[in-house]
Amino acid sequence: MKKERWHKVFLVCSVFIIASLLFMGITAGPASAQAEKKYPTIVRFASLKEGSVLYILISGLCKVASDNSPMTVTVIPTEGATIWLPMMTDQGTIDIGMENFAAMFNMWTGAVGPEPLPKGISGKPPYPQTPNVRILNAGPLLKASMLVRKDSGMKDIRDLKGKRIAWEWTAFPPNIGFTVSALLNGGLTLDDVKTVPVTEVVSAVKAVQEGRIDSTVCALGMSAIAEADALVGVRFLNGSMDPKLVKEGQRAMPGGYSVVQPAGPPGVPEETVMWGVPLANVATTRMPDHVAYKLVETWWNHYEEYQPIHPILKTWTPDTFLNPHFTMPYHDGAIQFYKDKGVWTSEMEKKQKELLKMK
């Protein structure tokens, strides 16, 4: 009788032990897989040189990623995307870069812009076609419009017809696209204005201030605008929210679109429609999915830690990470994170597939 009782106890214990081992095996699988994921010790993030706004932004993102992930993310100063893009795609000496959606269109397609090109947009594409580059997360907008003196009486870009504007931009090529897109979005072309040769944007703002030209395109937040506003008073001109004119602007700057800028900053005395182009972080398909996932997850979870570093970073929040105007596909690892968060939409998936078909 006693022997039979111990036999039953043995059977019950055996079943319990086997069940426990099976349970541990099931639950240990994912944990072990997670533990096996290896992260690089150093991740190299390309930037412009120290002192630039991009250097400050990227330094902030690097610090937050280094403080809150298994990786040390470090800033690598360069002369810009024409330098770091081959370092990333060909040499493997850069892991992440930051550019705007218009430049990403150039990188993804190897084209200057969508055909037919508007007047003023021509020449050799700034970047070769780079099919192995992907977006990690999108961010704030670079906002720009045409700047005039307040005493000019002009309020909208269409008021520039027949006026003198800064052009050529021999030392500042990005303003070529911004100028043409601003004009097109305002219902004008280069044929509707008089162009005055200007090399770069600070001297162009100065020329507006001194009345040597009537207008120049420039970006919101420039210190030169604040100075001109304090001395003579300046304002940005209104573009258009009309979908047809937004599409016109995108002929010069793919990925850009019209946005409403609230009053407050120098040059914005009242609510103003400006042209915006999103920034984004990019990596290559060589970056393992789990590394891309971890970087995006870290910036998503700890965005409040980089916000105090620069005013632009205050607008780089999780709700900007996915932008339906993207011009280059997202990284698979980043997409998996967004799917896990439940924010990867059918619209994003459709656009992703369309871009991949262009390769």
Sequence and secondary structure as in RCSB ss.txt:
>XXXX:A:sequence
MKKERWHKVFLVCSVFIIASLLFMGITAGPASAQAEKKYPTIVRFASLKEGSVLYILISGLCKVASDNSPMTVTV
IPTEGATIWLPMMTDQGTIDIGMENFAAMFNMWTGAVGPEPLPKGISGKPPYPQTPNVRILNAGPLLKASMLVRK
DSGMKDIRDLKGKRIAWEWTAFPPNIGFTVSALLNGGLTLDDVKTVPVTEVVSAVKAVQEGRIDSTVCALGMSAI
AEADALVGVRFLNGSMDPKLVKEGQRAMPGGYSVVQPAGPPGVPEETVMWGVPLANVATTRMPDHVAYKLVETWW
NHYEEYQPIHPILKTWTPDTFLNPHFTMPYHDGAIQFYKDKGVWTSEMEKKQKELLKMK
>XXXX:A:secstr
 HHHHHHHHHHHHHHHHHHHHHHHHHHHHHHHHHHH    SEEEEEE  TTSHHHHHHHHHHHHHHHHSSSEEEE
EE S HHHHHHIIIII    BEEEEHHHHHHHHH SSSSSS  TT  SS SS   TTEEEEEEEEEEEEEEEEEG
GG   BGGGGTT EEEEE TT THHHHHHHHHHHHTT  GGGSEEEEESSHHHHHHHHHTTSSSBEEEETT HHH
HHHHHHT EEE B    HHHHHHHHTTSTT EEEEE S STT SS EEEEEEEEEEEEETTS HHHHHHHHHHHH
HTHHHHGGG GGGGG  GGGSS TT SS B HHHHHHHHHHT   HHHHHHHHHHHHT 
